[in-house]
Amino acid sequence: MTFDYGVLGRKLKNARESLQITSEEAATRLKITIQEYLKIESGTANVTGDQLVLLTVMYRRDFRYFVTGDYPSAESQV
């Protein structure tokens, strides 16, 4: 089974938007260009482990939510 970066990108985008964080802010936090960040969200570029950890903190989500298919989102646990 391969990892689906498209699903990860959608989860990242949904988490970012739910906190009203701009893609520019996320890119700045990761110290990458906005174009690179948008490629991560679209699933066309891979995110590094370090970048994903930074995003989980910024987006206030458990790491497992982003990397597994069955871990519930924060919104579904409220």
C-alpha positions as a Python dict, from the first residue, in 0.01 Angstrom:
ca = {
    (1, 'M'): (0, 0, 0),
    (2, 'T'): (138, 340, -97),
    (3, 'F'): (95, 665, 89),
    (4, 'D'): (-159, 901, -69),
    (5, 'Y'): (-9, 1251, -71),
    (6, 'G'): (-327, 1386, -229),
    (7, 'V'): (-529, 1287, 79),
    (8, 'L'): (-262, 1435, 305),
    (9, 'G'): (-270, 1759, 108),
    (10, 'R'): (-649, 1785, 140),
    (11, 'K'): (-627, 1726, 515),
    (12, 'L'): (-359, 1994, 547),
    (13, 'K'): (-565, 2241, 348),
    (14, 'N'): (-883, 2171, 548),
    (15, 'A'): (-697, 2209, 877),
    (16, 'R'): (-533, 2533, 765),
    (17, 'E'): (-858, 2682, 641),
    (18, 'S'): (-1049, 2583, 955),
    (19, 'L'): (-805, 2796, 1156),
    (20, 'Q'): (-815, 3079, 901),
    (21, 'I'): (-441, 3052, 838),
    (22, 'T'): (-329, 3166, 496),
    (23, 'S'): (-116, 2950, 273),
    (24, 'E'): (140, 3232, 283),
    (25, 'E'): (162, 3204, 663),
    (26, 'A'): (208, 2828, 639),
    (27, 'A'): (478, 2862, 375),
    (28, 'T'): (659, 3121, 585),
    (29, 'R'): (651, 2893, 889),
    (30, 'L'): (806, 2614, 682),
    (31, 'K'): (1055, 2855, 522),
    (32, 'I'): (948, 2753, 172),
    (33, 'T'): (788, 2944, -114),
    (34, 'I'): (412, 2972, -147),
    (35, 'Q'): (438, 2770, -470),
    (36, 'E'): (615, 2487, -286),
    (37, 'Y'): (352, 2491, -12),
    (38, 'L'): (64, 2482, -259),
    (39, 'K'): (225, 2180, -425),
    (40, 'I'): (222, 2004, -86),
    (41, 'E'): (-147, 2082, -44),
    (42, 'S'): (-223, 1961, -394),
    (43, 'G'): (-34, 1636, -336),
    (44, 'T'): (215, 1698, -615),
    (45, 'A'): (511, 1753, -378),
    (46, 'N'): (605, 1544, -78),
    (47, 'V'): (618, 1698, 267),
    (48, 'T'): (914, 1611, 488),
    (49, 'G'): (867, 1466, 833),
    (50, 'D'): (999, 1785, 992),
    (51, 'Q'): (760, 1998, 787),
    (52, 'L'): (467, 1779, 883),
    (53, 'V'): (553, 1806, 1252),
    (54, 'L'): (565, 2185, 1224),
    (55, 'L'): (228, 2186, 1050),
    (56, 'T'): (65, 1958, 1307),
    (57, 'V'): (165, 2206, 1578),
    (58, 'M'): (52, 2506, 1374),
    (59, 'Y'): (-278, 2339, 1283),
    (60, 'R'): (-333, 2196, 1632),
    (61, 'R'): (-388, 1843, 1506),
    (62, 'D'): (-255, 1506, 1611),
    (63, 'F'): (12, 1377, 1374),
    (64, 'R'): (-186, 1055, 1330),
    (65, 'Y'): (-479, 1243, 1177),
    (66, 'F'): (-262, 1339, 880),
    (67, 'V'): (-85, 1008, 821),
    (68, 'T'): (-359, 752, 882),
    (69, 'G'): (-688, 700, 711),
    (70, 'D'): (-890, 620, 1019),
    (71, 'Y'): (-778, 865, 1288),
    (72, 'P'): (-1060, 1116, 1356),
    (73, 'S'): (-1021, 1487, 1300),
    (74, 'A'): (-1037, 1729, 1592),
    (75, 'E'): (-1373, 1861, 1474),
    (76, 'S'): (-1530, 1515, 1479),
    (77, 'Q'): (-1422, 1463, 1839),
    (78, 'V'): (-1605, 1771, 1972),
}
